[in-house]
Structures are given as structure tokens and as C-alpha cells.
Amino acid sequence: MNAWRQILCSGIVALMASCASDAPQPRSIVLQAMGQPTPGAAVLPPEVVVVVDRVILPDYLKRNALIERLANNELIYHETVRWAEPLTEAVPRDLADELSSLFARSVTTARFRSDGGVPQNTRLLWVDVRRLDADRQGVTTLDAHYTWMREGQAVTPWRRGQYIAQSVSTDPQHVAAAHSQVLQALAKDAAQSLLGAKP
């Protein structure tokens, strides 16, 4: 009887090991700014300080799992593929890094802004993200509204940007890269709107 128990237990252990080996391995992905320093950045007056001040994300993006959009009103969360940090932290930093490249100067987020008030020469980027996700074909879509503020007053009117990037595959690392691409496109439009604003 003990021999049968040992055989049965060995079979169960082997089966569990086989199932475990077939399970997807957890993966972590990150947003990485893609920009390079660009000529002509001196168009922005050197005394102007640029800060990514407010980035609002919808609640469905506040879970760290990678999101896949099945339809306009249906999402699934891939719990085995997760962002290495909350998008509430990663998206503002990614935009700041892209703007740093575009303006060839340091652009910070609100986390590093002085608490002693905002100087007159500071331009604050506000972004309201309505959508940021990928579909089953690896197509990432970003829908966002943005404006620049100064001393509580709008420097530019609110604008809406819709951006699409096709990843080279549906592998999570490529989907993450497509997320970075659409954020880069938003940063470029935001930079152009600030350059075209009245001093």
C-alpha cells in the first residue's frame, strides 16, 4: 500500500511540475523614451523652464498588468505581463524625457518642482489621457488632450491628439515600445504647440 502511495505521489508531483513548466513566465516591461536631441531646440527662449506638471490617467490604467483591448468596451488584463512601475509615474517621466530631447534641456516632472511657487518663466504641461492600450494585433492607441499653463493661465488652448503605433510583433517588449512611440508623438505635438505660443 505504501508503494502505491509513493507512486501516486510521485505522479502528482510530476504532473504539477509539468503544468508549472507550461505556465507563462512572469515578465516586466518598461516605458523608455525614444527621442534624440534635435537641432533647432534653441527656438525656445533659454530662460523658459519646462515642467510636466499634471498627467491624468483613466482608472483602468492604474493597474500594473498589461492591457489588451478586445473591443471599444472590453479590455483584458495580462497578469503575467506587468509594467515594472505604475504608469502614473512612468508616463509623466517618459514625456519629460522626450521633451528634454526635443528642447535640448532638462525637463522635469511635478515631483521635482519647487514648493516655493512657480516662476513666471515656467511652462507647465497638463495632459488628460483618455486612452492608452494595445489591441490583439499589437496596435497601440493613445488619445489625449493637452495644454500649456503659466501662472494658472492657459498659454495654449486645449488640443486633442490621437496617435497610433504598430508594434513589430505582439511580444510584450514590442508592445511596450509602441507605447513609447505614441508618447513620443504626443511630446512632439506638445512641443510644437508651445513653440507656437505667444511669449
C-alpha positions in Angstrom: 0.0 0.0 0.0 2.8 2.4 0.8 4.4 1.6 -2.5 1.2 2.6 -4.3 1.1 5.8 -2.3 4.6 6.7 -3.3 3.9 6.0 -6.9 0.7 8.1 -6.8 2.5 11.0 -5.0 5.4 10.8 -7.5 2.9 11.0 -10.4 1.1 14.1 -8.8 4.4 15.9 -8.3 5.5 15.1 -11.9 2.1 16.4 -13.2 2.4 19.6 -11.1 5.9 20.2 -12.3 4.8 19.7 -15.9 1.9 22.2 -15.5 4.3 24.7 -13.9 6.7 24.4 -16.7 3.9 25.1 -19.2 2.7 28.2 -17.4 3.8 31.6 -18.8 6.8 33.1 -17.0 6.1 36.5 -15.4 7.6 39.4 -17.4 8.1 43.0 -16.5 8.1 45.8 -19.2 9.1 49.5 -19.0 8.5 52.7 -20.9 11.6 54.0 -22.4 11.9 57.5 -24.1 12.9 57.2 -27.7 13.9 60.8 -28.6 17.3 62.1 -29.6 18.4 65.7 -29.2 17.1 67.7 -32.2 18.5 70.7 -34.0 16.6 73.9 -33.6 15.7 73.5 -30.0 17.1 76.9 -29.3 13.8 78.3 -30.7 12.5 78.1 -27.2 13.9 81.0 -25.1 16.7 79.8 -22.9 15.2 81.3 -19.7 12.0 79.2 -20.1 11.6 76.3 -17.6 9.6 73.4 -18.8 7.8 71.0 -16.4 5.4 68.1 -17.0 3.0 69.2 -14.3 -0.2 67.2 -14.5 -0.9 63.9 -16.3 -4.3 62.4 -15.6 -4.8 58.7 -16.5 -8.1 56.8 -16.5 -8.6 54.4 -13.7 -8.2 51.3 -15.9 -4.6 52.2 -16.5 -3.8 52.3 -12.8 -3.3 48.5 -12.6 0.1 47.4 -13.5 -1.0 44.5 -15.7 -0.5 44.9 -19.5 -3.9 45.8 -21.0 -5.3 44.4 -24.3 -8.3 46.0 -25.9 -10.7 43.4 -27.4 -13.4 45.9 -28.4 -14.4 49.5 -27.7 -15.9 48.5 -24.4 -14.0 45.4 -23.5 -10.5 45.0 -22.0 -8.5 42.1 -20.6 -5.5 42.3 -18.2 -2.5 40.1 -18.7 -1.4 39.5 -15.2 1.8 37.6 -16.2 3.0 40.7 -18.1 3.2 43.8 -15.9 4.6 47.3 -16.1 7.7 47.5 -13.8 6.3 50.7 -12.3 2.9 52.4 -12.2 2.0 54.2 -15.4 1.1 57.2 -13.2 4.8 57.5 -12.6 6.2 56.2 -15.9 4.1 58.3 -18.3 5.0 61.8 -16.9 8.6 60.8 -16.8 8.6 59.5 -20.3 7.0 62.7 -21.6 9.6 64.7 -19.6 12.4 62.7 -21.2 11.0 63.2 -24.7 10.7 66.9 -24.1 14.2 67.1 -22.8 15.4 65.7 -26.1 13.2 68.0 -28.2 14.2 71.1 -26.3 17.8 70.1 -25.6 17.4 71.0 -21.9 16.4 69.4 -18.7 12.6 68.9 -18.4 11.3 67.6 -15.0 8.0 66.4 -13.7 5.9 68.0 -10.9 7.6 65.7 -8.4 10.8 67.8 -8.7 9.1 71.2 -8.9 9.9 73.7 -6.2 7.3 74.2 -3.5 8.0 77.9 -3.3 5.7 78.8 -6.1 6.0 78.7 -9.9 8.3 81.4 -11.5 6.8 83.4 -14.4 9.1 81.8 -16.8 7.9 78.3 -16.1 5.6 76.5 -18.6 3.6 73.6 -17.2 2.3 70.8 -19.4 -1.1 69.4 -18.5 -2.2 66.2 -20.1 -5.5 64.3 -19.8 -5.1 60.8 -21.2 -8.4 59.2 -22.3 -7.0 56.0 -23.8 -3.6 54.2 -23.9 -3.7 50.5 -24.8 -2.9 47.9 -27.5 -5.2 45.5 -29.4 -4.6 41.9 -30.3 -2.7 42.9 -33.4 -0.2 45.0 -31.4 -1.6 48.3 -32.5 -1.2 50.8 -29.7 -3.6 53.8 -29.5 -3.2 57.0 -27.4 -6.0 59.5 -27.1 -5.1 62.6 -25.0 -5.9 66.3 -24.5 -3.1 68.7 -23.6 -2.3 72.3 -22.9 0.4 74.5 -21.5 -0.1 76.7 -18.4 1.7 79.6 -16.9 0.8 81.2 -13.5 -2.6 79.5 -13.6 -3.4 80.8 -17.0 -3.5 78.8 -20.3 -0.7 79.6 -22.6 -2.2 77.4 -25.4 -5.7 76.2 -26.0 -6.6 72.6 -25.1 -5.8 70.4 -28.0 -6.6 66.8 -28.7 -4.1 64.3 -30.1 -4.8 60.8 -31.3 -1.7 58.6 -32.0 -1.3 55.1 -33.3 1.8 52.8 -33.5 2.0 49.3 -34.9 4.5 47.1 -33.0 6.6 44.7 -35.0 5.0 41.8 -33.1 2.7 41.2 -30.2 5.5 40.3 -27.9 5.2 42.5 -24.8 8.6 44.2 -25.3 7.5 45.4 -28.7 4.1 46.4 -27.4 5.9 48.5 -24.7 8.0 50.1 -27.5 4.8 51.0 -29.3 3.5 52.7 -26.1 6.7 54.7 -26.1 6.2 55.7 -29.8 2.8 57.2 -29.2 4.0 59.1 -26.2 6.9 60.5 -28.3 4.4 61.7 -30.9 2.3 63.4 -28.2 5.5 65.1 -26.8 6.4 66.4 -30.3 2.9 67.9 -30.8 3.0 69.4 -27.3 6.5 70.9 -28.0 5.3 72.4 -31.3 2.3 74.0 -29.6 4.5 75.6 -27.0 6.9 76.9 -29.7 4.0 78.5 -31.5 2.5 80.1 -28.4 2.8 83.8 -27.6 5.7 84.6 -25.2 
